[in-house]
């Protein structure tokens, strides 16, 4: 009896796992809906960013959330330039599927599906793991190439050997002292091309071009991170929503997948403390991330002692593209709702109390409207049922009266 029940459960599970194959019409309909929702989402982004641009032109100051919104929309609009080429030139639209297959990032981010976002996250995670291992090997082998202070190199090597091999405890002060010394020893100018390429790929930057161009791209990304760090420090980590927190961690190489929000906030706070308060160089922070990226089980203290890495791995994303655990929204309808909520956050940052009051009133109004709609629906159904009974009774009376007339 138990075996039969187990067999039945297995058959039901297998049957549930097998999804019916979609027809061509269903696929076409889903794709059309996908791009239509993406177009609406892009239109809403443009509308929001237009108001932000007007605010900036009038001398207003944008918050971190507003800066990110404006930067994302600008990037999406730039992607439309090559896409418009296929629309303007006759018959070029026939090659559009081929172009999208070869260059999947040609379309704005609003047209990305959940599966595409997940593939990008998995790809970025694999690249970071590979580049982390490579950087661990190359940095360990090359050491302080280009330095004239042999004693400093020996001290660092001994310090690194102790905390990596023997597991000897090291104070935060010692770690910071070594980190500050590291600033002069391991800089972008002393990194080889393979290391520069690996760092670019690790930071999700295009790794094409000369060595100087790669260094320029890395420095630009680090300046952006530093400016973003200052904005987060000024506004407070608690002001970040969960998707914003995950994206912030992802952009700094912090592993966000499967990590609780509390730990993400702690890791981001430690990153800010080291970068802004203790003036730990950005180059060292990125390299130290590579040393601890392959061991997700490390605590923050262990990562600091093992690789001068007191900073959590940041992703995703966001990319920003939610590598990641996805922000996001599983459907474009949800993305529209999230974007509208994002706009509400931007508009109401300076009027939080008014926002809460407005939300409360709207909730009460919605509850009243819902209740009224339900009551109206119930009344209509009751009336319809009464009319139906009355009609049935009339028919019965007519049927009963017909034999009497014949008699």
N, C-alpha and C positions, 0 to 999 in steps of 0.2 A: 504493500500500500504506500509506504514511504517512498519506495523507488519510483512508483508511478507518479506520485505527486511531484517528486524532484524532476522527473523527466518532463512532466507537463510544464513546470516552471521554466525549465531550460528552453523548451520549444517556444513558449511565450516570449522569453527574453530575446531569443534569436529572431523571432518574427518582428518584435518591436524594433530591433536594431537594424533590420533591413528596411531601408527607406524606399518608397516607390520612386521609380525613375521619372524625372520630369519630362514633359513633352516639350517640343520646340517652341510652341506658343507660350508655355509657362516660362521658359527661359527668357524669351524675348520680352515678355511682360515684366518680369523681375528686373531685367537690365534697364528697361525704359523707366520703370519706377525708381530704380537706383539713381540714374542720372538726373531725373526730374527732381528728386529730393536733394541731390547734391547741388543743383542749380539754385533751388530755393535757399539752401543753406548759405551758398556763396553770396546771393543777393542780400540776405540778412546781415552777413558779415560786412559787406560793402556799406550798407546803410549805417551800421554801428560805427565803423571806422571813419566814415565821412564826418560824423559828429565829433569824433575824437580829433580828426585833422583840423576841423574848424576851431575847436577848443585850443589846440596847440598854436594855430596861426594867430589867435587873439591873445597870446601870451599866457595861456593857462598852463598849468603843470600837470603832467600825466602821472598816474600811479603806476606801480609795477604791472598790475593786471591790465591796465589800459595800454601800456607799452607793448606787452606781449600780444594783445589783441590786434593792435595796429601793425606790428611787425608780421604777424601771421597772415593778415589780409594782404599786405603789400607783397609778400612772397607768393601768395596764390594768384594775384593779379599778374605778376611777372611770368608765371607759368602759362598764363593764357596767351602770351605773345606767340610762341611757336604753335600752340594749338589753333590759333586763329588762321595761321597759314594754310592749314588743311581745309578750312572752311571757305576761304577767299578764292584760292586757286581751283579752277574747275577740275573735277574728277579726282582731286587729291584726297577727298574724303574716303575713297576706296582703299587708300593705303593707311588710313587712320588706325584700324585694328593692328596692323603690322607695327606701326610706330609705337602704339601703346604697349605692345608685347616687348619691344626692344627697349623702350624708355618708359617704364611704369610710373616714374615720378613726373612725367610731363604734365599731367592733369593736376589741378588744385587739390589740396588736401581734403576738401569737402566731398570729393568724389571717391575717396578711398573707402573700400568696404572693410568690414570687420576682419575678414580672412586676410586681406592685403596688409592690414595693420599688424596682425598677428605674425605674418610671415616676416615683416620687417623687424619686428621685435626679436623673433627667434634668430634671424640672420645676424642682427647686431650682437646678440648674446654670444653666438658662436664666434664671431669675429673678435669680440673682446676677450673671450677665453683664449683664443689662439694668440692674439697680440700680447696678452698678459704673460703667457708662457714665454713668448719670444723675448719680450722686454726683460723678464726676469733673468733669462740666460745671457743676453747681450750686455745688460747693465752690470751683471755680476762679473762677466769676463773682462769688459773694458775698464771698469772701475772709474778712476779719476783721470782718464786720459786727458792730457793737456795741462795738468796742474803741476806746479813747481814745488808745492808743499808736500813732500813725501811723508812727513810726520803726520800731517792731517789725514792723509789717505790711510796710513797705518792705523791711526786711532779709529777712524770710521770702520775700517775692515774688521778690526778687533771687536769693536762695539757691535757691529752687524753680526759677526760670527757668534757672539755670546747670546744675543737675543733670538737668533734664528736657529742655532744648533743646540746650545746648552739650555736654552729656555730661561736664562738668568733674568731676574727682574730688573727693570730699569725705571728710573723715576721720569716723570713727565718733563721735569726741568732738563735732565740729560738729553732726552729725546729732542726737545726744542733747540737745545744748544747745537746738537749735531745737525739738525735740520737747517739752522741758520748758516752753519758752515757749508752745508751742502749747496747753498745758493751760489757760491762762487765756484764750486767744483763741477757740478752737473747742471749746465745750462743748455739752452737750445743750440748755442754756437758750438758746443763740444759734442753734440750728438751726431752720429753717422747718419747717412741717408737711410739705411734700413731701419734705424731706430726712429727717424723722423716719419717715415712712411707708416711704421707700426703705430706710432703715437697718433697720427692723423686718422688712421682707420679705427683705432681705439676710441677716439673722440668723435667718430662719425663725421669726419671731414674728408673731402675729396683729396686723394693722395697722388694727384697728377701735378707735374710741374717741377721746377728746379728746387734745389735745397733751400735757397733763400725764399722762394715763394711758399714752400711748406712751412718754414719758420714764421713767415708773415701770417699765414692762416692760423697757425697755432697761437701766436701772440694775440691775434684779433679775437679768437675764441676766448682766450684767457681774460682779455680786457672786458669782454661781454659778461663773463662769469663774475668778475670782480664787481662790475657795476650792478649786476643782479644780486650779488651777495649784499652789497650796501643797501639796496632797496629792500631786501628781505629783512635785514637787520633793523632798518628804520621802521618798517611797518609791523614787524613781529612775525615769527613763524606761525603763531596761532591764527593769524589772519588768512593763511593759505587754506583753501579747500583741499579735499583729499586728492582730486585729479591734479591740482596745481602742485601739491606736495610731491606726488609721484613724478610729475614732469621735472620739477626742480631737482629731485634726486637723480633722475635719469640723465639729465644734462651734465651732471657732475660725475657720472660713472658709478653711482651708488645703485646697488642691486635692489630693485623695488619689488620684483616678483616674489610673492609669498611672504613679504615682510609686513609686519603690522604698522599701522600709522604712527603709533607711539614710538616705535624704534626708528622709523624714518625721520621723525621730528628730532629725536636725540642725535642721530647721525648727522643730520643737516645742521643742527646747532653746534656740534663739534667741528664740522667743516668751517662754519662761519667764525668760530672762536679761533681756530688755527690760522685761517687765512687773513682775517681782519685784525684781530687783537694781538696775535703772536707773530704776525708778518711772515708766516711760512710761505716760501715762494710757490707760485702756481705750478711751475715745472715739477717741483718735488712732489706736490700734492697729486698731480696726475700720474707721475711715475710710481708713487707709493700706492696708488689705487691699483696699479697693475700687479704689484706684489701680492696683494691680499684678495684680488678678484677671484682667483681660482679656489679660494678656501672660504666659502660662504659661512662656515660654522664659526669663524673667528669672532670673538667679541671685539669691541672697539679698542679696548686696552691691549689685547693680544695683537691686533693688527698694527697698532702704533709701535709696539715693542718689536714685532717681527719685521716690519717693512717701513717704518716711519709713517705709518698710515693710520692716522686717527680719524680719517674721514671715511664716511660710508660710501659705498658704490652707488653712483647715480646713473639712471637710464636713458627710456625709454624709450620714448619715445618716443619724447616727446619727444621722437622724436620726437627732439620734442616729439615724437611719434610715436605714445605710447605706446615702446617697448615696453614691456610692461604688462605689468598687469593692467587690461584695458579698462581707460577712461572712456571712460568714454562710455559710449552709448552703443548698444547692440544693434540699434536701428537708426535710420536717419531721422525718424520722427523724434526719437529720444535725443539725438544730437541737436535738433532744432530747439527742443525744450531746454537742454543744457546751455545752449548758446544764449537763449533768452534769459535764463537765470544768471548767466555770466554778465549780461548787460545790466541786469538789475543790481548785481553786486557792485558793478562799476559806478552806476548812478547813485547808489545808496550808501556808499562808503562813508560819506560825510553826514548822512542823515539816518543813522542806524535805528534810532528810536522811532523816527517817523515811519521807517520801513516796517518795523515790527508791528506798529499800530495799524498800518495800512493792510499788512498781511492778515492780521487778526480780523479786521473788518471784512476783508474780502472772503476770508474763510467762513465767517458767520453768514455773509450774504450768499455764498455758494451753498452752504448747508441749508439755508432757508429755501433757496431756489430748487435745490434737489428734493427737499421735502415736499415743496409745493408741487413740483413736477410729478413726484410719486403719487401724491394725493389726487392730482388731476387725472393721472393715468388710471388709478384705481377706480375713480368715479366714472370715467369713460367706460372702463371694462364692465363695471356693475350695470351701467345704463345699457350697454350693448347686450349684456346677458338678459336684462329685463325685456328689452325689445325682442330678443330672440324667443324668449318664453312666450311673450304675447303673440308673436307671429305663429308659433307652434300651436298655441291654444286656439287661435282663429282657424287654422287649418283643420284642427281636430273637430271643431264645431261645424265647419263646412262639410266635412266628411260624414259626421253623424246626422246632419240635417238632410243630406242628399237622399238616403233611403226613405226617409219619412215623406219627402215630396213625391217620390216615385210611387209610394203606397197610396 
